[in-house]
Amino acid sequence: MLILLIILVVLMFGAAPIFPYSRGWGYYPTGGLGLIAVIILIVLLMGGGLRF
């Protein structure tokens, strides 16, 4: 689960509209990834998560 969270943070950084290739995207990709990050954080705080 920690690896998933790290990958999500890297994707959020890459989708931020501060780079020339993503400047035209706006904040839509970052907002979607932020929503996924909040859902993962809630699952982790509630004691859930993936158990193998």
GUNUMAR-99490 format. One record per atom (N, C-alpha, C): residue number from 1; atom name; z, x, y. Coordinates in steps of 0.05 Angstrom, whole numbers. Atoms other than C-alpha are relative to their C-alpha. Layout:
pos; site; pz; px; py
NUM; CA; Z; X; Y
...
//
This chain:
pos; site; pz; px; py
1; N; 0; 16; -24
1; CA; 0; 0; 0
1; C; 0; 17; 25
2; N; 0; -18; -23
2; CA; 14; 58; 46
2; C; -28; 12; 6
3; N; 28; -11; -3
3; CA; -56; 86; 34
3; C; -17; -21; 14
4; N; 15; 21; -12
4; CA; -85; 18; 52
4; C; 7; -2; 30
5; N; -8; 2; -28
5; CA; -45; 17; 117
5; C; -12; 24; 16
6; N; 11; -23; -13
6; CA; -68; 88; 134
6; C; -30; -4; 5
7; N; 29; 5; -2
7; CA; -141; 69; 121
7; C; -5; -21; 22
8; N; 3; 21; -20
8; CA; -132; 7; 165
8; C; 3; 11; 28
9; N; -4; -13; -26
9; CA; -105; 49; 223
9; C; -24; 17; 8
10; N; 24; -17; -5
10; CA; -164; 97; 217
10; C; -24; -18; 8
11; N; 22; 18; -7
11; CA; -213; 38; 218
11; C; 4; -13; 27
12; N; -5; 11; -27
12; CA; -179; 8; 279
12; C; -6; 21; 22
13; N; 6; -21; -19
13; CA; -185; 75; 315
13; C; -30; 3; 3
14; N; 30; -3; 0
14; CA; -259; 79; 296
14; C; -14; -23; 13
15; N; 12; 24; -11
15; CA; -273; 8; 319
15; C; 7; -5; 29
16; N; -7; 3; -28
16; CA; -240; 16; 387
16; C; -24; 6; 18
17; N; 24; -3; -16
17; CA; -291; 9; 442
17; C; 2; 23; 20
18; N; -1; -23; -17
18; CA; -278; 78; 471
18; C; -22; 20; -6
19; N; 21; -19; 8
19; CA; -334; 113; 434
19; C; -27; -12; 7
20; N; 26; 10; -9
20; CA; -407; 108; 456
20; C; -13; -19; -20
21; N; 14; 17; 20
21; CA; -431; 77; 390
21; C; 13; -27; -2
22; N; -14; 26; 3
22; CA; -379; 21; 393
22; C; 6; -13; 26
23; N; -6; 11; -26
23; CA; -377; 7; 467
23; C; -11; -28; 4
24; N; 12; 26; -3
24; CA; -422; -53; 462
24; C; 13; -21; -18
25; N; -13; 19; 19
25; CA; -380; -85; 406
25; C; 21; -17; 14
26; N; -23; 14; -12
26; CA; -323; -105; 452
26; C; 25; 4; -18
27; N; -25; -3; 15
27; CA; -254; -116; 422
27; C; 0; -17; -26
28; N; 0; 17; 24
28; CA; -276; -162; 365
28; C; 7; 14; -26
29; N; -7; -14; 26
29; CA; -274; -111; 307
29; C; 30; 8; 0
30; N; -28; -9; -1
30; CA; -207; -84; 331
30; C; 19; -23; -4
31; N; -17; 24; 3
31; CA; -178; -154; 336
31; C; 1; -10; -29
32; N; 0; 8; 28
32; CA; -199; -171; 265
32; C; 16; 19; -17
33; N; -15; -19; 15
33; CA; -171; -107; 238
33; C; 30; -1; 7
34; N; -28; 3; -8
34; CA; -107; -118; 278
34; C; 13; -24; -14
35; N; -10; 23; 15
35; CA; -99; -186; 245
35; C; 6; 7; -29
36; N; -6; -9; 27
36; CA; -105; -154; 177
36; C; 24; 18; -1
37; N; -23; -17; -1
37; CA; -54; -102; 197
37; C; 26; -16; 3
38; N; -23; 17; -3
38; CA; -5; -156; 219
38; C; 7; -14; -26
39; N; -4; 13; 26
39; CA; -14; -193; 153
39; C; 12; 19; -20
40; N; -11; -20; 19
40; CA; -1; -130; 113
40; C; 28; 7; 8
41; N; -27; -6; -9
41; CA; 60; -114; 155
41; C; 20; -22; -7
42; N; -17; 23; 7
42; CA; 89; -184; 144
42; C; 5; 0; -30
43; N; -4; -1; 29
43; CA; 78; -178; 69
43; C; 19; 23; -8
44; N; -18; -22; 6
44; CA; 112; -110; 68
44; C; 29; -6; 9
45; N; -26; 7; -10
45; CA; 171; -135; 110
45; C; 14; -21; -17
46; N; -12; 21; 17
46; CA; 181; -195; 64
46; C; 6; 10; -28
47; N; -7; -11; 26
47; CA; 189; -148; 5
47; C; -22; -3; -20
48; N; 23; 4; 18
48; CA; 121; -163; -25
48; C; -15; 26; -2
49; N; 17; -23; 3
49; CA; 64; -116; -35
49; C; -13; 0; -28
50; N; 14; -3; 26
50; CA; 21; -94; -93
50; C; 18; 15; -19
51; N; -16; -14; 21
51; CA; 59; -76; -156
51; C; -18; 4; -24
52; N; 17; -6; 23
52; CA; 22; -41; -212
52; C; 17; 9; -23
//
